[in-house]
Amino acid sequence: MVVDDSLIVRTVLSRVIDPEPDMEIVAKVSSAELALAELARNPVDIVLLDLEMPGMGGLEALPRILSAHQRLPVLVVSSLTEHGAEHTLAALAMGAADTMLKPRSGQFDQTYRIALLERIRALATPARAPARAGNPPAPQPAARTVKPGRPALIAIGASTGGIHAMGLLLRALPRQVTLPILVVQHLPASFSAVFARQLQLASGRTALVASDGMAVEPGHIYIAGGESHLVVRQSGNQLVLASQTGQAPSGCLPSVDPLFESLAACCGAQTLAVVLSGMGKDGLIGARALAGSGGRIVVQDQPSSAVWGMPRAIAEDGLAEAVLPPEQLARHIARSCGVAA
């Protein structure tokens, strides 16, 4: 379903999607009100939703869509995704699976077309659907067995769908867990400050955009700024943050791998790493280094993930000690820290 008040946008998106043999636009509507009415009688696999529309608007409609259709992926396609950090991150925190910039007239080129189709296929994959009657769910990869030990630091990596998952996890994480939390979320640099405020509200902890030389303190969340990779260095008895430039193997900026690799080098078994929903395999290289140094790794499970790419790569590599939805991950982390969940 395509939801946009612009006839031109609806037409252009149709021209991109309709020729694909594995896709069909089952509805094109011009308002959020019409989208809600259409969804009540016409099931769809994914919604492409604009945020700025007359009447209810996409941001107001989004929680209603997700409440009525809990596993329906919503891809926000809006001009606000370029500069409207507040609106975009609010949509992602509510549960939008991903966002994509709506190009201006004349900018729907081949690069955009490929990116849009790739995003739709990733989000609307049949693997997200519940198992049909008579078909047992796919078995979870075997969990890694680790020696029990209380961590001193939590590191979280996430991408597509990760903002919503991270909010669920942090809201469920007891305040008695006072370990510093380092976060790498694939986001533009211009969104970092708004994302930090969002995590602070969700967690009840001080959240800061990381900067070079910043000391890692208990009870704080440090967020990769988006212009470089976030790494940790040992300075005497203190852990400090640093930035790292250069291309990461995943091609992501910031990338999860450099953070995990730096923690493997300076913290090792004192690290508890968490990998949430995301496309691709960013974090796998760093997770291997962490596992080799005695670090612990947990990942989000498939049913609760918008895209089970990053967590899947780690789980199938045998590196995860637990594969759980975000709220249960929070309880697992709490128990690992000796806190009643």
N, C-alpha and C positions, 0 to 999 in steps of 0.2 A: 504494500500500500504506500502510495506517495501522498503526503499531506503538505501542501504549500499553496498559499493564496495567489501566487503568480502563475498565470496560464503558461507563460513562456518557460518557466522552470519545470512545470509539470510536463510540458511537451518535450523539452530537451532531455529530461531524465527518462522519459518513455523511449526516446530514440536510442538512448544508451542501453537500456535494459531489455527492451522488447526483442531485439534480434538474438539474444542469448537463448540457446535451446533449453537450458536448465532453469530459466527464469520466466515468470509471468507476472505482469502487473494486474492484480485482480481488482484494484480500486484506485482512483485518483480523485482526491477531494480537496476543496479549497479552504477548509476551516477545521479547527480542532473539534468543534461541535459535530460536524459531519463525520469526522473520523471516528469519534466515539460511537455514533449511531451505526456506522458501517461495520465497525468491529463487533458489535453486538449480534450481527446477523451473518457476517462473512469472515471466517477464520483466515488469517494470513500468517506467513512465516517470519516476516520482518516488516517494520514500519520505517519509512524515511520521513522524518518529521522536521519541519521548519519551526523555529522558535518565535519569530516575529510575524504574527498574523492578527488581523482584526478580530475582535471578540475575545474568546477565552485565551487564545495564544497557546503555543506549544509548551511553554514552561508550566502553565497551570494545568494543561491536559495530561502531561506526562505521568504524574502520580496516579491519575485516574485510569490511564491506560494500563499501567503496570499493576495496579491493584486488581483490575478486572481480568488481566491476562498476565499472570506472574512470570511466565517463562518466555514472554514475547520479546525478542530483541528489538530495541529502538535505536536506529542510527540517526542522530541529529545532523541534519544537513542545513547549515545556516550561515549567513554572513557574520553572525556574532562570534563564530568560532575563531575568527582571526584576532579581534580585539576585545570581545566581550567576555573577559575571563570570568566575571562573577556569574553571568548567565550560563556559560558553558560548563563551568565546574559545578554549579548548582544542578544542572541537568545530569551530569555524570554521577554526582553524589546521590541523586534520587534513584538512579538505576539505569539511566541511558547506557547502552552498551558501548557506544563510541560516538565521536563527533567528526564531522568533516566540513571543510569550508565550502560554501556555495559560491562558485566563481561567478563573476559578473558576465554579462553578455559577451560572447566571443571568446571566453576562456575555457569552454568545455572542450579541451583538446584531447588528444589520444592519451597523454599521460594521466589526465584526470579520469578519463573513461576507464583505464586499466585499474587505477587505484580504487575507484568506486566499486567496480565489479569484484575486485579482490576482497574489499571490506564486506560487501554483501554476502559473498560466499562463505567467508570466515564466520560471520555472525549467525547466518541462517543454516549452518551445517546441521544435518539430521542427528548428529551425535548429541545435540542439546535436548532432543526430544526424549520424554520418558520411555522406558522399555515397554513394548506392547505385550499384551497378555500372552503368556506362553513362551515369551522370549526373555530369558534371564538377563539381567544387566551384565555388561562386560566386567570381568573380574578386575579388581584394583591390583596394581603392581605390588609385589611383595615389599613390605616395609623394611627399612634398614634398622638393624639392631645397634644401639649405641650404649656406651657405658653411661649410667646416670651421673649427672653433675649439674650444678646450678650455673646458668650462664651469667655473664656480666654485662652483656650488650645484646640488643635485638637489631637485626638488619632486615628491612623489608624491600623486596623488589616487585614491581608490578607494571603492567601496561594496559592494554585494552580491557575494560571492565574492572580494572584494579582500584579505581577511586571509590566506587561503591563498596567493593569488598573490603577495602581498607577502613572505610567508615564503620562498617559493621564490626570488624575486628576490634578497632580501637574503642568503640562504645562498649563492647563486651569485656574489654580487658580491665580487670580490677585496678583501682587506683593504687592499691598496695604494691603493684608491680611498678617499681620506680627506676628500672633500668633505662639507660639512654636508648633511644630508638633512632636509627638511621634509615632514611627512606630514599629510594630511587624510583620515581614514577616517570614514565615517558610522557613529558609535557613540554610545551614551549617555555622558554625562559620567562616570557612576559606573564605567564600564569603562576609563577612560583610563589609570589607573595600572597596571592589570593588563596592558593592551595594550602599554604602554611596556616592562614587564619582558619580555613575550613577544618584542618586536622586539629587545631587547638580547640575549636568548639566541640568537635566530635569526641576528643580524648580527655579533655580537662587537664591537659598538660601544656607547658610552654612549647610552642612550635616555631622554629626559626629556619630561614633560608640559610644554608651552610655557606661559610666564607673561610678563606684560607687563614689558618692559625687559630680558629675557634676551638676552644677546649670542649671536650665531650663531657657533659655533666649529667648526673642522674636526674630523672624526671623531665628530661627535655627530649623533643623530637627535632631532628636535623634533616632538612630536605635538600636534595640535590637541586641546584639552581637552574639547570637546563642549558647552560652555556659551556659546561665542561663536566667531566666525570668526577664524582665524589669519591675520595679515598681517605683512609685513616692512617696516621703515622704515630709512632711512639716517640714522645719527647720527654725523656727522663721517666718519671712515674705517671705521666699524664698522656692520655690519648688526645691528639689534635686532628682537626680536619684539614684537608688539602684538596686542591683541584688537580686534575690530570687532563692534559689535552692529547690529541691524537685519535686516530680511528680505532674504535673497538671492533672486535671480530663480528659482533652482531650488526654493526652499522648504526646502532642507536646512540643518541646523545641526549641525556646522559644514559650510560649503560650500567646494568647491574653487575656485570662481570668484574670491572675494576674494583668496585667496592668490596665484593666478596673475596677477591684475590688479596686485597690489602689486609682484610681482616684475618684471612688465613695466615698471613705472614706475621701479624703483630698480636693477634688475640687467640687464634686457633680454637681450642676446645672451650674457650669462654664465650664463643659466639653462638647465638641461636638465629638462624636465617629463616626467613619466611618468603615464599614466592607465591604471589597471587595471580589472578587471571591476566592473561596477556598472550599476544600473538608471537609466534616465533620461538626462539630458544635462548634469548638473552638470559644470562644467569647460570646456564649449565656449566660453562667453563669455570666460573668462580665457585660454583657449588662443588665441583670435583676437587678444587683446591682446598675448600673448606673441609670437606669430608676427609681429605687426606691429612689434614692437620688436627682432626678430632672434633671439628665443629659439628653442630647439630642443625638439621634442615627439616622444615615442615612445609607442605604445599597445600594449596587449595584444591578441592576435589573437582571432578568434571561436572557433576550436575549443577553446582552453584557458580561455575565460571561462565563468563560471557564467551571467552575463547580459551579452551584448555590447551594452550600451546606451551608457554613457559613452564607451568607446573607439570604438565605431562612429560616434558623432556627430562625433568629431574626425577620424577617418580619412576619413569620407565628405565632410567639409568641406575635405579636401585639406591638412590642417594637420600630419599626422604624417610624419616622415621614415622611420619604421620601424614595422611592424605584426608583432609577434612574440610567442611564448609567454614567460612570465616569465624562465626561465633564459637564453634567448637575448637578452632585453632586458638582462639583467645583463652579458652579454658585449659587447653593443653599447655600453652605458654605459661599460664599462671601456675599450674601444677609443677612445671619444670623449675619455676622460681621459688617454689615452696609456699605459694599463696593458695589458699582455698578458693576454688572456682565456683 
